[in-house]
């Protein structure tokens, strides 16, 4: 009987598309004791060098464990702020090598003085607003270090903006977890495509707005 059930489960799994199988794997990750570490590492890396936002893990993991959504949001916030500090260090300490290359890569090579003037007056607004948007946060953290923005204020602003983003998501997932789960069950591939579009669009917007 158990062999028959195992065979049926395997057949059903094979019938699901690659995106659905990835979704199943992500949900199973929420049950793993390594889930918080994986989530924290992705949040850390995204704020300094990694292109994929932690939302790709936060959303399905919170759907799988809605009571843990707040914990997952806290992990994302802490990891993101620590990663932001690394991004700041890259901009502040490695300007002649990595920093200068990155500033040209993002299209800011001819806009350094413009950015410096913007940060002197509105640096707090840039950090707060960009931290809530799809614009890759690493651009903000590296630029802040490059321009020597006040470090304690930078950390506080990162904590506020990243915490707001992840805890708003946790709030929505707590109250609307079941409808969101039903949508992800059917359209997880579309969710990933939209996330990719947001990442690419964020880089494109950043080179023209920030």
Residue pairs with C-beta under 8 A, 6 or more apart in sequence:
13 21
13 24
16 24
17 189
18 189
19 188
19 189
19 192
20 185
20 188
20 189
22 188
22 192
23 60
23 184
23 185
23 188
26 57
26 60
26 61
26 64
27 60
27 61
27 63
27 64
29 35
29 38
29 57
29 61
30 60
30 61
30 64
30 65
30 68
31 64
31 65
32 38
35 61
36 71
36 72
36 75
38 57
39 54
39 57
39 58
39 61
39 72
39 75
39 76
39 79
40 75
40 76
40 78
40 79
41 79
42 50
42 52
42 54
42 56
42 57
42 79
43 54
43 75
43 76
43 77
43 78
43 79
43 80
43 83
44 79
44 80
44 82
44 83
44 86
45 83
46 52
46 53
46 54
46 80
46 83
46 136
46 137
46 138
47 79
47 80
47 81
47 82
47 83
47 84
47 86
47 87
47 137
47 138
47 141
47 158
47 162
48 83
48 84
48 86
48 87
48 90
48 138
48 141
48 142
49 87
49 90
49 138
50 138
51 136
51 199
52 195
52 199
53 134
53 136
53 195
53 198
53 199
54 76
54 79
54 80
54 166
55 169
55 195
56 192
56 195
58 72
58 73
58 76
58 166
58 169
59 169
59 173
59 180
59 184
59 191
60 184
60 188
61 68
61 72
62 68
62 69
62 72
62 73
62 169
62 170
62 173
62 174
62 177
63 173
63 177
63 180
63 181
63 184
65 72
66 173
66 174
66 177
69 169
69 170
69 173
69 174
69 177
70 167
70 170
70 174
72 166
72 170
73 163
73 166
73 167
73 169
73 170
74 166
76 162
76 166
77 159
77 162
77 163
77 166
77 167
80 137
80 158
80 162
80 166
81 155
81 158
81 159
81 162
83 138
83 141
84 137
84 140
84 141
84 154
84 155
84 158
84 162
85 141
85 155
86 141
87 137
87 138
87 140
87 141
87 142
87 144
87 145
88 141
88 142
88 144
88 145
88 149
88 151
88 154
89 145
90 98
90 99
90 102
90 141
90 142
90 145
91 99
91 102
91 141
91 142
91 143
91 144
91 145
91 146
91 147
92 99
92 145
92 146
92 148
93 99
93 145
95 103
95 146
99 142
99 145
99 146
102 142
103 109
103 112
103 142
103 143
103 146
106 139
106 203
106 206
106 207
107 207
107 208
108 115
108 143
108 207
108 210
112 146
112 147
115 143
115 147
115 210
116 147
118 126
119 126
119 143
119 144
119 147
119 149
123 144
123 147
123 149
123 150
124 153
124 157
126 140
126 210
127 140
127 144
127 149
127 154
127 157
127 158
127 161
128 157
128 160
128 161
129 161
130 137
130 139
130 140
130 161
130 206
130 210
131 137
131 140
131 157
131 158
131 160
131 161
131 162
131 164
131 165
132 161
132 164
132 165
133 202
133 205
134 198
134 199
134 201
134 202
134 205
135 202
135 203
135 205
135 206
135 209
135 210
136 199
136 202
136 203
136 206
137 162
139 203
139 206
139 210
140 210
141 158
143 210
144 154
172 180
173 180
183 191
184 191
